[in-house]
Amino acid sequence: MYDLIGLIGVISYLGAYLGSQLFGLRTSDLRYFVLNLLGPVCILVSLSNHFNLASFVNQCMWFLITLGGWWRASRRRALPAPESGS
């Protein structure tokens, strides 16, 4: 079961990457963020069965970086557009 959950995480990572490289999925797209958050969450669950420190650190950092990107993108969308001066 833990291996299956880990594989779902890997598929999520690869899906986000494949989508951005071949299918025009924008990094600001909510689907991109969901896939990039699902990946480390699933792999962290799988690591609870067979712990690996290097993989744990990698997954935690990937999760935090993705949250930071989501936060930054959501702030950009929330900010009003600057007025153009004449």
N, C-alpha and C positions, 0 to 999 in steps of 0.2 A: 504493500500500500504506500509506504514512504517513497519508494522508487517511482511509482506512478505519479505521485504528487510532484516530485522533483522533475519528472519529465514534462509535466504540464508547465512548470516554471520555465524550462528550457524552450519549450514550444512558444511560450509567451514572448520571451526575449527575441527568438528568431522571427516570430510573426511581426513584431514591432520593427525590427531591422529590415526584414524583407519588404514590409509595407512602405517604409520610408525610402528604400533604395529602388524598388521596382514599380511601385504602384502609387507613388505620389502622396503617401500618408505624411502629413505635416507633423513636425514635432510639437506643434501647439495643439494638435487634435487630441481631444479627450481619450479617444481609443488608444493612441500612442502611449499616453500616461498610464492608462489602466493596464495595458499589456506590460509596461515597464515596472509597474508596481506589483502586478500579479507574479511576475517572474521571481523576484527575490523572496516574496512571501512564501511561495510554494517551495522554493529551494531551502529556505530557513526551516520550514516544517520538515522537509526530508532530512536536514542535518540534525534534527532532534533525535533521529534514530542512529545515525552514524556521524558523529561530530568531526568536523575538519576546521581547524582554526582559520586557515587561509581563506577557505570558501566562506566561512561565516563573516569574516571582516569584509570580503568582497561584496557579499550580498547586502550587508548593512550599509555600506557606502553607496552601492547602486540605489538602494531604497531612498537614502537621504538625498542623494543628488537628484533623483527623479522628483521627489517632493519639492526640492528647491526650484527645479525647473517649472513644475506645475504652479507653484506660488508666484514665481516671476511672471509667467505667462498670464495668470489670472489677474495680476496687478496691472499688466499692460492693457488687458481688455477693459478693465474697470476705469482706467484713467481717461478723462475727456480728451478728445483730439485738440491739439493746439490750434489756436486761431491764426489764420494767415493775415499778415499785415499788408497794407497797400503801399 
